[in-house]
Structure formats: structure tokens, C-alpha cells
């Protein structure tokens, strides 16, 4: 039941905050914040409760929904879901804080949408029924469309349409693939079900599984996004309000990565294996292409948006490397990228509130005016270029160590991405904080609210870089659940001294 | 206790970063210098304990850093002769440079930020040398890169400084990426990144000359040349002089730039297994020391002379590593740290005295005005130029010159390069001394005399630059081997091919002779015959050569044309993302169809009737065609 509560709390928060906003906007903000913090406390409590976390599935909850079609309300949580949920509510709470002064117009409806996006994301991370998954996938989409379209910057409507059409097109392909899988399973077994665990290991022709796999994969790589489906992202990120950018970069992109790990690889292991070199190639293309575009951007938020394309390339590279080290790196990358990019968008927002521009050419020389902000930005810029000691390094290093075993030329190209990341990341510091000022800004440095939202991010990114063990350990539990799904997989040519991924002894059924 | 050595600088850096509003300058000085001083003391105490204990190494496990699948790396520190030697130089010379900085930076508005970065640097550098596994080493390696970036761009208001800082970071990152790939390979084949376990396993895994180990060694060399500013990644170091002078002394002379030497010495087993890569190290060193020596000869900026000189001296260390003279390389690192830090800080004293003038052509005659600085600078210069018998530079360089020829991997050409380099070194060093301290004063401002906080570190280093050489004397002159014996547990002895006291004498005498010849030419050039020299320099070829060397053999131009411009230009051209054009085109086509179809819905009845008729005619024609033809 606790899983249901996790999803219901933000829904209730959303309705409440909309209702009270007519009376008090401040109260509405507090309700939104409180509901997300409550969820954060719950999931953190679950985490702390786990101790060593040797189990595969931590929680499982099921209720019939439309039994005629084999649709159930099926929620389950493993280490991967748990880690992603902690990230979701952490960034969610911060995005309420970040909008505190920025959003004044129709704040009630804004928070309603914000909390609904988060509900959708939490649902995506928890559901084990494909129909329900598609439902939550769409729940994320529509409120996000409003967030961009109503509270965004100048070109918000264009960006919102673009975002909607891209994701919706991908989502429809996924719906087709889900239905295809549903009917194939029924044809084989006579059982009509959308249950994830039943659909695993559905026997089917190789070519068919390839098509179905592509249906899922395209939906996920559009969301991720991978080149060449990335072009919605810079527009959406740039035009969205700060909270929207944080949610988009920090969480929405991760649902794509999560989908690959949870659905594409376990449901279609063989087809995914066939496609692996191409997927890795797309990943590397994203790393290099996104990095170069980031370097060229004149707009702060757009620059950061393209760095997401580059960093998410690592996710695709690692996910299709089919080994343990890369897999852990991928999940680390999902978390650390969420934090570092979320922080950079927040900083862009904080800066925008002060100087009302995102144009890098109109900034410069801000260090003496905003030294604390400069220091915080420096930390996240360094995280973005993969400096050891900060979380992103752990993620990217593990991914590269893992993908090296799978594909050497592509890994070398991806490693060049580290140099490219240096080039675009340092450009941020130079353009914003160093150099001469064009005009003298008399700006206030970070205030208490901004410290409250940035300090946790700083602490977490350093903690993940210095002592990532708790997270990696939690992911080991997910290893059981994901490996079980991929148990039949034969692993790509692994070199002598590396342990191959063992088919796991975990049972596929969650412990009820 | 070992963990405290790097922890103290880190903690003090953290204090300085977080408390920058609170601390007064005095507090910053105490925290900044004090922490490094305590670290230095701890290093000495631990070092003495370690040497008395007779162990070869001691490992301290702090915590497990990361563990994923079969990959794991701990935050483990390791103390052995090699890391002790580096840690001593880092903390001790670092401490002296910190003291000097309290004087040098006294007027700077960002005093706290300066010490925060410096302490962060010392911490990262200590992690680099104390790391027990390559991943932790990589942590320190990138950490010092960050601090180098922060400190080169310390005076951020000038965009040129920012450019120099970014150049340093990006160019070294190219090398770091090669090194990262070496780590992937090492993990793949040895299943671990723990240094000792790699070194133990390597001879069993690979036969000498095996392609894999050669690749690994070359990739590690790639990392080393980036950090140590050797060919072909040397271009960042001269520009790095944009930072404050204590930074140049600490990071870009004494410690960070020798990280590559440390890495190769640390992984020496791999290089022994990869003769091709080891030859590569020697060739890189030999060529770099000549190219940089020539460039140092024509610079006008006193700090750039020292920067090229640093590149050249590290070239000597690489040459020594390349011929298997491991401990000779480390010995030269130690003496170089002393005398080059001395020279940089002496130059800093001159620069401050001349009201931040760095152009040597505008100096001169300072011997009378700054006698104390003159004497310590001269001591350092003598050591750099390797004046025989009385300077440490002589002993360390002489050893490399001799071993370049006589060791098993030696070659006559290496020896020729080394001796020519010695000649160039003497010439550019004393050209600098003569231009700065001799002749007539070219600038008539009254120079400041540096205070005691700046002079005391210089005196200490002047003494060390002289006496540090006596811990290792050649066969021909007393044959003391204290230093190489100390390093013996970590670094094997050099294998000699020829052993001949007569030849060694001959080599030493020749090198000494060339040193004096170099000084003599510098004297002729600057003091005795400046007019004649000027005429010589006016010749078209010489003028071209001077500009060519001044620009550091035009490497920057080549890289700019080959890498920088293509990257920047394609980025600029593609700023609007050509892939987006596809989708825009798709949208435009849809819009176009929409427009065309929308035009048909115009509300005019006769068009609709016409449409119906045309449609009917077409359908009927098709039907009739089908039926009758």
C-alpha cells in the first residue's frame, strides 16, 4: 500500500494547493513543498530501512483495474525504482523552492501541474503493468506541456508544441509496441495480460521482437534524448520556467533511461543485443554532437540543455554495453546528471532573476559581485566536465570502464567527449563570471532560500563523488531484478579477466 | 596519521572557501601556511619513522571509494620511498612558497581565494603521489589540473588569463583522456587498478614488447606529456605564466608539472615491458629539452624564460626515465624543485621590485639595487646552468647526461642532445641573469626591496639548491649513492652498458666546458658585444628564427589551424543544429500541404462543381480505360 500512498500524496497535494491558491498563494506553495517533502521522507525512510538491501523486490502491491483486458494496478519497487524516487522527490521539492519568487501568475495551477508531473514520474518509476505505465507516461506529458506553454519564456508556445509532438509521437510507437507484445503473448499463451512479469520471456520471432523493441526504444530515446531525436530538448529546456527545466533535465529525461533499463533490455534481450552497436553509436554521436552544439550556444540555458544531450549519450552507451559496471555507471549518471544539470538550471534561473537575460554575451565579470554563486557554479561546472571527487565522474568512469569491455573504438570516441565537456563547461565560467563587466551590476548574492536549495545539491554531488557506496549498493539489489529479467542473455565477448554477468538465481516473481 | 598529510591542506582549503567573509588576512595566512607547515612536519616525522622501521611500504586504507560489479577502488594511501620523496618536496617547498606568498600577494584583494586554491592544490597533489591505486591517483591528477586552472586564471579580469587557464585545462585533459583509456585497459587485463598489484601481475601477463602493454605504456605516456608539458602537449605551460608568480613556482615548476615523471617512475615495470614506449619517453625528453631550450634563449619575459626552462628540465627527467635511469630522474626532480622554485620566486621578487614589469629588456643593473635577490638568484641560476662541483644541478644533470649514453637503453644521440641542452641551458640562464642584474638600469624607477617573508624562503632554497646535490655523487667524484639507495626498494638500479671512469670524466669535463662556453657566449651577447649581437640578429634568417623560437616553434599556430579553428568554426556554423532543420522542414511541408488544401476550400460554388466534374471525368475515364483496353 505504501507505494500507492507515494503516488497519491502528490495528487492530493496538487488538488489541495490548487484549491487554497485562491485564498493564499504562500500556503499553496507550502502545501506543494510539504507533500513532496513527505514523500521524500517516506522513500528515504525505505532506503534507510533496507540496510544491506540484499532483496530483489522491496515492495509489491497489486489491485485489479480492468480485469477483462488483464490490466491491473500493479506497483512494485526495487533498488532502481527507490533510488529514482528519492531523486524525484528531492528535485521535486527543490523545484517548488526555485519557483517561490519566479512564479506569481496563477501559482495554484502551476503547482497543480508541477505536482502532477511528479506524480506521473513517480508512477513511471513504480508501475509494473504496461498499460498503467503508458498511462503514467502520458500523465507526465500534459502537465509539462502546460508548464512550458503557460509559464515559459518568449518562445514558449513553439517549445511546448514541439515537446508535445515529439514525445507524443514516441509514446504512440510505444503504445503500438505494448499492444503488439500484449497480443503476441496472448497468441502464444492464451492469457491476455499487461503484467510486466508475465510478459518477460514472451517467446516470439526474432524479427518481430526487433520491431517491438524498436517501438519501445524510440519512445525512450526521444525522451532521453538521443541524436537525432534531441531537437525538442533545447527548445523545451530553454523556454520552460526554471522549475520546468529542472524537472525536465533532472527527471523527465531519466524516465527514458529508466525505460531502457527496465523494459527494452529485459523484455527483448536478444533484439537489444543485436541492436547494441547501433545504440552505442547513437550514444557516442550524442556525446560528441551535443557537446559541440553546447559549446556554440549563445544562451546559458540552451548551453546547459545541449550538455544534457551529451551526458545522456553516456547513458545510451552504457546501457547497451551489457555489463554490470556500465549498468551501475548508467544509474549513477542518471542521478548525478539530474543533480548537476538541475543545479545549473537553477543557477541560470537565479541569475535570470537578477539580470533578466540568458545571453552569455551580456554577462561576464560577475565574480566580484556574486562570489558565492560563482563558487557554487564552479562546483557544478566541474561536475559537468567530470572532475573526480564529484558524482558525475564516478558515473562516467564506470560507464567507460564497462563500455570498454563491449566496444573499444566507440569508448575511445566517448572518452574524447571528456575533452569536449571541458571545453564547453569552462566556457560557462568564463562567460558568466570571469572577464570584464560590461556594466556594473549591484546584485545581491545568494539569499537564504537560494542557499537552502543549492546547498543540498552541493553536498549531494560531493557525497556521491567521494562516497557513492550507499547508492551503488542499493543498485546491487536492482541488479537482481534486472538481471533476472535478462538471465537468458548471453553476454557480448567479454575479456578473460572480467567476470561475466551471471544469470541470476533470483526468481522473476516478486516476493508477494 | 598518513591521512592527515593530505587532509590538512584540504580542510584548510575548505575553511578558507567557506569562511572567506569571516577571516582576516592574518587568519588566512595562519590557516594557509600553518596547515601546509604542519603537513610538512608530519611528512618529515612519518618519513623518519618509516625509514627507521625498515619497511618498504605502508598502506593506509581509508574507505571503499567505489564498487560496481567486479570493479572496485579504495581511498587508500601508500607511503614508500618514492611517494615519501615527492610528498616531502611538495609539503616542504610548498610551505616555503606559501610563506613567500604572504608577502607577494599581500596587496591582493583576493587573498583568501588565493590561499584556498593553493591549499586545495597541495592537498590534491599529495593525493596524487600518495595514492595506492590509479583511480585515486587520477583524482589527484585532475584535482591539480583544476587548481592549476583556477590559479592561472586567478586574475580573471583579463580575458587573456582566462584563455591561458582554459588552454592549460583543455590541453592537459587531452593527455588525461589518454591516461583514462590506459586505466580502462589496465583494469580489463589485470582486473584491478591497485598499483602494486598491477606491477606484480604485469610481468606474468605480458612478455616484453607485447602489443597490449606497449599500448598501455604509450597511453600513460600520453597522460604524462600532458601534465608535464612535454612534446607534443607542451604548449600550455608558457601561457600558464599568466598566474601569480608563486603559482608558477609551486605548480608550474616544482610540483604539478613533474606529475608525469612521477607517473612513469611509478609504473616503471610497464615501461620496462614496453621497450618501444620507453624509447618513446627518451625521445620525447631529448627532443623537448632541445626545443624548449632554444625557445628559452629568445624570450623577453623573464617568467617565460623560466617556463621554457622548466619544460626543458623536465625533458631531462623524461630522458632519464627513457634510458631506465629511474632514480636519476627523481634526483633531478628534487634538485630542480629547489632551484626552479628559487628562480621563480627570485624572479617574482624582481617583478615586484620593478613594479610588475616582466620584460627583461626593461630591467638591468639590479645587482646593485637588490643585492640579496641577486645573490640568491645567482645561486639558483648556477644550479640550473649546472656549474660544476658547487651546485646541486650539476650533480643531478651530470648523472643524466652520463647515463643517457652509458645505460643499457642509452644512445649516443641522447647524449648529444643532453650535452647540447646543457650548453643551451647555461646560455639562456646567464642571458637572463645578465639582462636582469647587470649592465645599466633601463628603468629608472626605484625598486622595492622585498620583505623578510619573501626573502627567508629564498635563502632556505638557495642553501638547498647548493647542498642537495651532495646526497648523490658520481663515481668519479666521491661516489655517494644515498639518494638512489633510498629509492632502491621502489626503483631498480640503472643497467650500465659501459662503465669507464675515463669516459665519464671526459663526459663531465665536456659538459662543464660547454656550460662555461654557454655562459661566456651569454656574456658576449649581453654585456660585451650587444651591438655585434644585434647586427647578427638583424639578419633575415636569424630574425625569422628568433620569432619562430619565441613562439615556441609555432606549435600553437599548427594546433590552431588543425584543431581549434575547425572545431570552433564547425560549432559556429552548426549553432542552430542542422538536425533540427529536418524537423523544421517536415513541419514546413505539412504546412505547405495545408495551405494548398486550404486554398481549395474557398466557398465559391463553381469551383466545387468544377472539382466534382473533373473528379467524375477522371474516375469514368479510368473505369472505361480498364474495361475496354
Interface residues (C-beta under 8 A of the other chain):
Chain A: X162 X227 X228 X230 X231 X234 X292 X293 X295 X296 X297 X298 X323 X324 X325 X327 X328 X329 X365 X367 X371 X375 X382 X387 X388 X389 X393 X394 X397 X398 X400 X401 X402 X404 X405 X411 X412 X415 X416 X418 X419 X422 X423 X426 X427 X430 X433 X434 X435 X436 X466 X467 X468 X469 X472 X473 X475 X495 X497 X498 X499
Chain B: X17 X20 X63 X64 X65 X66 X67 X68 X69 X70 X71 X75 X135 X138 X139 X142 X143 X146 X149 X153 X156 X157 X159 X162 X165 X166 X169 X170 X173 X174 X176 X177 X180 X181 X183 X184 X185 X187 X188 X189 X190 X191 X567 X568 X570 X571 X572 X574 X575 X577 X579 X580 X582 X583
